[in-house]
Amino acid sequence: MTNILLINGPNLNLLGKREPSIYGDKSLEQIEQELVTNAQKANCSLACFQSNSESEIVDFIQDKSESTDVIIINPGAYTHTSIAIRDTLLAVSVPFIEVHISNIFSREEFRKQSYFSDIAVGIISGLGFTGYNLALDAAINLVNNQS
């Protein structure tokens, strides 16, 4: 069975409440439930994790990397600041897809820099919650094409 991790960074636990004009009105729990259901339909396992703590994200990636085929990550604000998460992703060598609900390249200047994009298998940015479903489909295809 294909094992996929979904990791969401800081403040994504506030989805549905936080700036709905930018981030929409679905909660993170609703998004995760939909993705878990879609993963199960594709005979995949999807483990979801969210943290506002950089060190918890680093520890989670390290702890789960041996049993993970691909990672979907929305690093949130850590996109623009976290060399630690970047180094962890490089160290574990698990392919990952970077996801952003908003188009980070059409926002403030500081949001246009990602510490992950150049090492990601792919990037989905600006397609709202649909981006998570596209990332899941891409993750499943990535693993199936490696087999």
N, C-alpha and C positions, 0 to 999 in steps of 0.2 A: 504494500500500500504506500502511496505517495504521502509524505509528511511535509506539510507547509506550515510555516509560522507567520502570523500576522502581528506586527509590532507597531504600536502607536505611541508617539511621544507626548510631550507635555501639552496640557490643556485640551487634548482631544477627548478626554473624559467629559468635557463640557459641551460636546457637540449637541446641537438641538437648542442650546441656550446661548452659546457664545456667538455673537455677531452672525445671526442667521442670514443676513443679506450676503455674507461672504461664504459661510460654511454650511448653510442649509438648515433644515429643521429636523433631520433625523438624529436620533441619539446614537452614540457609539455602540451601545448594546443592540439596537435595531440593525445596524450595519453588520455587526458580528454575527448575529443570528441568521441573517440572510446569507452571509458568506459561508457559514458552517453548513447550512442546508445545501447550498450549491456545491460545496466541496464533497459532501456525502454522496450527492447524486453522481458525482464523477469518481466515486470510490477513492476519495482522498480524505486524509485527516487534516483538519485545520485547527491549530492551537492559537488562541488569541491572548495578547498581552498588551497592557497599557501601563505606562508609568510616567510620572513627572520627574523621575530621578534618573539622571544619566547613568549613574553607577548600577542601578537596578536593570537598566536596559543592557548594559555591557555584560553583567552577570547572567542575565537570561539568555543572551545570544551564546555566550560561552557554554552554559549548562546544557543547552538544547542542540548545539551545532552537530554533534555526532549522530543524532537521530533525525536530522532535518535535511530534506532534499532541496528546498528553496525557501527564501524569506521574502515576504512582502513587508515593506517598512514605510511608514509615514513618520519621519523623525520629528515633525512639527518644527518648533523653533531650533531644535538641535541640528537641523539641516544646515544652518548657517554658522554653527559654533562648535560642533563636536568632532574634534579630532579623535577623541577616545572611542566613540562608536565607530567611526571610520576605520581606525586601526583594528578594532575587534572584528569587523566584517572582513577585512583583508586577512587577518590571522586565521580565521576559521575556514576561509575559502568556500563558503556556501554561497551559491549564486543568489542575488537579490534584485528585487524590483522596487524602485523608489516611487512612492505615490504621494501626490498632493491634491487636496480637494480644490484649492484655488490655484490659479495660474501664478506661480511664484515669480515668473518672468515679467508679469505685467503689473507688479505691485511695487512697493518701496525698493529703492536701490539695494539696500542691505539684504533683501530677500532673494535677490537674483543670484547670489553665490551659494552653491551647494557643495558641501564636502563629500557628497555621495555620488553625484551624477556621473562623474568620470569613471567610477569603478562599478556602477550598476549595470546589470544586463539590459535594463530598460528603465525609462522614466515615463510616468503618466502624471500630467499636471494640468489642472484647470477644468477637468470634466466632472467635477462634483463627486457625488457618491458612486457614480457609474465607474469612476476610475478604479475603485476597489474591485469591482466585478471584472473589469478588463484585466487587472493585475492577476486576479485568481485564474482566469482563463489562460493568460500568458504563462503563469507559473506551471500550470498543468501541462500545457503544450511543451514547455521547456523540458520538463522531466520526461515526458513521453518521447520526445525527440532524442533524448540522451540514451534511452533504453535500447 
